[in-house]
Amino acid sequence: MPEPSLDFVTWDPESTGHINRLTTQREHCGWHSSKVGSEWRDAQLRGVICIYWLALSEDEPWREEYNSRHREAYPDECDTLADTSRSIFGKPTQPSQTPFFPIGHIALYKDDPSIPPDVLDLPSDHFLWIKTLYISHALQGLGIGGSAMKHAELVSASEPLNVRYLLLDTLCEEDQLHEELAVAYFGQVPKFSNESWYTKKGYRSIGLLANIYNVPDINGKMWPLRTTVMRKDLCPRD
């Protein structure tokens, strides 16, 4: 089955509806819901990040089926939103007001202050970070994540961004597949790691960092988490 066709719709940090929906999705994701209405809102308004909603395209044959699965799993996310964002990376844009139904989200960052640039093989310019990829748990395993990554790469490499390199970070494979840790954070051990999934998408590890994110598990316990930083060149390497 081909990967589902997606539209990217810019998150509107000035919309209560957009803020509330993103907070809800981050709660389902399990990470950083408290940042939505403050840190992420301010960063998007300053033009240093851009969060995009993921919505199934109108011509996607499985659109209604997949949207129904998401609504059934998350009845607190049944309503559509409207495209109301007035800027992308700080540049004014005209919103279409078109309604859409978000089944996840992804973000592009101009910088990641959590990552020390002097200890990794980071490019000096023409790069963005892919962050906060989330696909509805009810729709995982259907190719939507792969479609989102391809779309993010296309958007990044095209006008007006013209990015040459993409970076991302993820929980290191060994930690994510550690049974006790995985159950404490996610309720179960995943079938495969995020790191291995990104590797199959063409990203390569460029470093391993310890304790850059202090995130407690569901019981409030702090674990010594390690983060793998990965890179993909959208053009021949320097």
C-alpha positions in Angstrom: 0.0 0.0 0.0 1.4 3.4 -0.9 2.1 6.0 1.8 -1.0 8.2 2.5 -1.1 11.6 0.9 -0.7 14.4 3.5 -1.2 18.2 3.6 0.8 20.4 6.0 -1.2 23.2 7.6 0.6 25.8 9.7 -0.2 25.8 13.4 -1.7 29.1 14.5 -0.2 30.2 17.9 -2.8 32.9 18.2 -5.7 30.6 18.0 -7.2 29.1 21.2 -8.6 26.2 19.2 -5.2 25.4 17.7 -3.4 25.8 21.1 -5.9 23.5 22.8 -5.8 20.8 20.1 -2.0 20.8 20.1 -2.0 20.5 23.9 -4.4 17.6 23.7 -2.2 15.8 21.1 0.9 16.4 23.1 -0.9 14.9 26.1 -1.7 11.8 24.1 1.9 11.8 22.9 3.2 12.0 26.4 5.8 14.7 26.0 5.9 18.5 26.5 2.2 19.4 26.6 3.0 22.2 29.0 5.2 24.0 26.4 2.4 24.5 23.8 0.7 27.6 25.1 3.9 29.3 26.3 7.4 28.3 25.0 6.2 26.9 21.6 3.7 29.7 21.1 6.3 32.4 21.7 8.9 30.7 19.5 6.5 30.4 16.6 5.5 34.0 16.9 9.2 35.0 16.9 9.7 33.0 13.7 12.3 30.6 15.1 10.1 27.4 14.8 7.2 26.4 12.6 4.8 23.6 13.7 2.7 22.0 11.0 -0.5 20.0 11.4 -0.7 16.8 9.5 -4.0 16.3 7.6 -4.9 13.7 5.1 -5.3 15.2 1.6 -8.7 15.3 0.0 -7.7 12.9 -2.7 -6.4 10.3 -0.2 -8.6 7.2 -0.7 -8.4 6.2 2.9 -9.1 9.7 4.3 -12.5 9.1 5.7 -11.6 5.6 7.1 -8.4 6.9 8.8 -10.1 10.1 10.2 -12.9 7.9 11.6 -10.3 5.7 13.3 -8.7 8.7 14.9 -12.1 10.2 16.1 -13.1 6.8 17.6 -9.8 6.6 19.5 -9.8 10.2 20.6 -13.3 11.6 21.0 -11.8 14.8 22.4 -10.4 15.5 19.0 -13.6 15.2 16.8 -13.9 18.7 15.5 -12.1 20.2 12.5 -9.9 23.3 12.7 -9.5 26.1 10.1 -6.3 27.3 8.4 -5.9 30.7 10.2 -2.1 31.1 10.7 -0.9 34.5 9.5 2.8 33.8 9.3 5.4 31.0 8.5 8.8 31.4 10.1 7.9 35.0 10.9 7.0 35.9 7.3 3.4 37.1 6.7 1.1 34.7 4.9 -2.6 34.8 3.9 -4.5 32.0 5.7 -7.0 30.1 3.5 -9.6 29.6 6.3 -10.1 26.1 4.8 -11.3 23.5 7.4 -9.0 20.5 8.0 -8.8 17.6 10.4 -5.4 17.1 12.2 -4.2 13.6 12.8 -0.8 14.6 14.0 1.9 17.3 13.8 5.6 17.9 13.0 7.8 20.9 13.6 10.8 22.5 12.0 13.3 24.5 14.2 15.9 26.9 13.1 18.0 25.9 16.1 17.8 23.5 19.0 19.3 25.1 22.2 19.3 21.7 23.9 22.0 20.4 21.6 25.6 21.7 22.1 26.9 22.5 18.6 30.5 22.3 19.6 30.5 18.5 20.3 28.7 17.2 17.2 29.2 17.2 13.4 26.7 19.9 12.8 26.6 22.0 9.5 27.3 25.7 9.9 24.3 26.9 8.0 21.4 25.9 5.6 19.9 23.4 8.1 16.8 22.9 10.2 15.8 20.5 13.0 12.9 18.2 12.6 11.1 18.0 16.0 8.0 16.8 17.8 6.8 14.3 15.1 3.5 12.8 16.4 1.1 10.5 14.5 -2.2 9.5 16.1 -1.6 6.2 18.0 -4.7 4.9 16.2 -3.0 5.4 12.8 0.5 4.3 13.4 1.9 1.6 11.1 0.1 2.9 8.1 2.9 4.8 6.5 1.7 8.3 7.7 5.0 8.9 9.5 7.1 8.2 6.5 4.9 10.4 4.4 5.3 13.2 6.9 9.1 12.9 6.8 9.2 13.0 3.0 6.9 16.1 3.0 9.0 17.8 5.6 12.1 17.2 3.5 10.4 18.5 0.4 9.2 21.7 2.2 12.6 22.2 3.7 14.5 21.9 0.4 12.1 24.1 -1.5 11.6 27.9 -1.6 11.7 29.9 0.6 13.6 27.7 3.1 16.2 26.1 0.7 17.6 23.9 3.4 20.5 21.5 2.6 20.6 19.5 5.8 18.1 18.2 8.3 18.9 17.2 11.9 16.8 15.5 14.5 17.2 13.9 17.9 15.5 10.8 19.4 15.7 8.6 22.4 18.6 6.2 21.8 17.7 2.7 20.7 19.1 0.8 23.7 17.2 3.0 26.1 13.9 2.9 24.2 13.9 -0.9 24.0 14.9 -1.3 27.7 11.9 -3.1 29.2 11.7 -1.3 32.5 12.3 2.1 31.1 9.9 1.6 28.1 7.1 0.4 30.4 7.6 3.4 32.7 7.4 5.9 29.9 5.2 4.3 27.2 3.3 1.5 28.9 5.0 -1.1 26.8 8.2 -2.0 24.8 7.9 -0.8 21.2 8.3 -3.3 18.4 11.2 -1.2 17.0 13.1 1.9 18.0 12.7 5.4 16.6 16.4 5.4 15.9 16.2 2.4 13.6 13.1 3.9 11.9 14.9 7.1 11.1 18.0 5.2 9.9 15.8 3.5 7.3 14.7 7.0 6.2 18.3 7.9 5.4 19.3 9.6 8.7 22.7 8.8 10.2 23.8 9.0 13.8 26.3 11.8 14.5 26.4 11.7 18.3 25.1 10.4 21.6 24.3 12.8 24.4 23.3 12.1 28.0 20.6 13.8 30.1 19.8 16.8 27.8 16.1 16.3 28.5 14.8 16.0 32.0 11.5 14.3 31.5 9.9 12.2 34.4 8.0 9.0 33.7 4.4 8.6 34.5 5.2 8.1 38.2 7.5 11.1 38.4 10.7 9.1 38.3 13.7 10.6 36.4 15.8 8.3 34.3 19.3 8.8 32.8 18.0 9.1 29.3 20.4 9.2 26.3 19.6 11.0 23.1 20.9 10.1 19.6 21.4 13.0 17.3 20.9 12.2 13.6 21.6 14.0 10.3 20.4 13.7 6.7 22.0 15.6 3.8 19.4 16.8 1.2 22.3 17.5 -1.2 25.9 16.1 -1.6 27.9 16.6 1.6 30.3 19.4 2.0 
